[in-house]
């Protein structure tokens, strides 16, 4: 992937995923983590980041980007930096508008739709004062945290009579998720989806167990025949390996038709990386978890590149991906890692939240949420600027989309 250059203003960018009913990522929302007063300078920076992300063809083809925009930005040239087809403008309702200004504003919204932009509004737009704008909405965000719990069913029932797609926002627990689903909402956003899944005592599914066994063999650079024997036990695993190698991910000019050839041309360590990604993408029932794990691993690797050796960067990648292994497999982390013979520094970060990679893991986690204090504190621990972290974050997102689309 080509290097991403930075916009002029340093904004603390966080990403919030919008998920569908299958818990797969439908879109990303880019926000300013510091949650300062919205203004055009902030919007321009977020739009610039969106433009950079959309240079990833895989991301542009598979995701929408939601960008919060203040009113002044909507009438400016700042929107020229993004592709309308893949960008949703979240219109922040301005304060103090008269009925005449609302009607005039509706004309601007109509012109934005004509240019190809989709518009999203908070549920406040359902109020009578803003009704002229509601006709231009493609998405309506119902913020559970700002609605009285007793009123939520009635608000959703009224909203479902309207054309926009509904997004339940501020989903903080499983009960809210179940309620929104039962009332017919199909898109969701909130802290609940970034929380670790409660792990019960379960066994690894067969394909997960084989992938972890493969990782263990590759970690100790086992004999090729031993690895080949394992792959023959799972035809799907062998097929996915060869398909991935031949997708161009390894830059090979010759098509590989056997695992023995793959080892010779690619090498054990690069195959270990592939197997780690495959483990993440095999997450059962929660596709967004595996995707988040790959982004987290790549982000940690990029952050480590500023400070650590090449080998340690590879280990940082493994820490990031495996940090969600318990949630992805439904097996306690210590048991899932048993037998993998991971380096001690990796185990320290994963099992004890300490050591060399712990600050990188904490910073990567902060990039997924809205805790500005945690973000700033962990960036400071690593002597990294907000700009450096933002650029690594964007590159990790684009890289993961390209990789998982292969």
ABEGO torsion letter per residue (X at the ends): XBBBBBBABBBBBBBBBBBBAAGBBABBBBBBAAGBBBBAAAAAAAAAAAAAAAABAAAAAABBBBBBBBAAAAABAAAAABBAAABBBBBBBBBGBBAAAAAAAAAAAAAAAAAGBBBBBBAAAABAAAAAAAAABABBBBBAAABBAAAAAAAAAAAAABABBBBBBGBABAAAAAAAAAAGBABBBEAAAABBBBBBBBBBBAAAAAAAAAAAAAAAGBBAAAAAAAAAABAAAAAAAAAAAAAGAAGBABBBABAAAAAAAAEAAAAAAAAAAAAAAABBGBAAAAAAAAAAAAAAAAAAAAABBAAAAAAAAAAAAAAAAAAAAGBBAAAAABGAGBBAAAAAAAAAGBEAAAAAAAAAAAAABABAAAAAAAAAAAGBBAAAAAAAAAAAAAAAAAAAAX
